[in-house]
């Protein structure tokens, strides 16, 4: 099973990186060396944050796709003032499974080669939960464009990294 997403998506590993959370369903207690971590959980959205960063994960489409080869997860992330800008790289992101194994975020080449993801993206556009749960001072929106759909002229460029500010 490969884990990918066609819009703003990164995955639980980013939540772990920024906020000390290890899984979308089961959470471990924060590491005492990490600043205090707070989480909020909705039906299909999880928010994790501390004084340095804020991450929102939407997983409704993933919950509706058990056993599928590809998984759609939506993510929003920011750093909080006075934290310096952070570079988020594709190869630093992975999805941790309940058995402890990990799946790296797919490459643009794997995404393009899959070819059948247009239907998954369309489903994601129909049943989207808002991931816009950020503090008021998060005012510099930036797309996390790890994947590009050649058929979609709006989203035709993919990047291997994004700067969070």
N, C-alpha and C positions, 0 to 999 in steps of 0.2 A: 504494500500500500504506500503510495506517495502522498505527501501532504503539500498542498499548494493553495494559493488563493489568487484570484485574478484582480482584485482591487487592493484596498488598503489591508494588507495582511502580513502578519509576521508570525506570530504564534506564541504559545505558552512559554517558550524559552525566553522570549523578550520580557514577558511578565516576570519570569524568574530572574532575569538579568537586572531589571530595574526595580523589582519589588520583592524578591525573595520567595516568590510563589513557585511551586514545582509542577502542579497539574491543574487542569481546568476543573476537575471535580473534587479531587482530594488534595487538601492543602497541608503542608507541613508547617510546624511552628517556625517563626522567623529565627534565623541565626542571630545569636546575641551580638555578633560583631556588626550586623547590619542595622542602620537606624530603624526606629519603630516603623512597622509596616501596617497598613490598614487595607482592608478589602471590603468591597460591597459586591453582593451577588444578586442578580436578577434571574429571571427564568432562563434567558439565553445570552446574558451579558455579564461579564465579570470585570470589576475595576480594582486595580491594585495601585497603591501610591504610598509615597513617603515624602520627606522634605526635598528630595532630589528629583523625583520623576513621577510620572502618572501614565498608566497604561490601561487601555480599555480593550477588551476582547469580546467579539461577538461570534457566537457559535451555533446559531439556529440552523443554518443550512447543513453544517457538519452533523448535528444531531439527527437530521432528517436523511442522512446518507450513510447509514451503517453498512459496512462491507464494500462500499464503492472504492475504486482504485484511487480517486482524487478526493481531497477534502477542502472545502472552502471555509476559511476563517477570516474574519475581518478584525483589523486592529487599528487603534489610534494610540499615539504615544507622544509625550512631550517631556521636556525637562522643566524644572521649576526654578524661578529666580531664587538665589543668585547662582545656581549651578551653571557652569560653562556649557556651551554647545557641545553635543556629543554626536559622533559619527556612528551610525548604525549600518553594519555591513551584512549583506545577504548570507555570506558563509558563516556568520556567527549565530545564525538562528536555526533552531531545530524544534521539533515537537517531541516531548517526552511522553511515552506511552505508559499505561499503568504498570506494565512489567518492568519498567526502568530502562527499556531500550529507547533509542532516539531515531528520528527520521529527519534528515537535514531538509531545509527549505529547498524546493526544487529550483533548478537553474532555468533561465529563460529558454535555453535550448530544449530542456525536457518538457517545459510548458508548451512550446510550439509543436514539438514532436507528438504530444498527446493528441492534438487535433480535435478532440471531442469535448472540449471544455466550454464551448459556447453555450450549451444547454445548462451547464452548472452555473455559469455566470448569469444567465437569464433568470434562473431560479433564485439566485442570490439577490437580483434586482427586484424580484417580486416579493420576497419575504425577508426584508431587511429590518433588523432592529437597530435603533440609533446607537452609535458608539460615541456620541458627542457628549460625554460626561467628563468635562475638564474644568479646572479652576478658572475663575474669571480672568486671571492674568495670562492665561494661555491664549494668545491672540495672534500668533503667527502660523496660520494653517499651512501645511505642506503635505502634498501627496506622497505616500510611501509607494513608489512605483517600481516594485521589484519585477512586475510582469507586464508585458505589453501584448495586446491583441492586434495583429497586423490588419485585421478586418475592421478595427475600430480606429478611425483617424484621430479621435480625441485622446486615446490611450495607446499611441503607437510607439512610444519610447520606453525602454526598460532601463533601470539603473541598478547597479550592484551595491550601491550605498545611498544613504540619505542622511542629511544633517538635521538633528533635532535641536530646536532652539526655543 
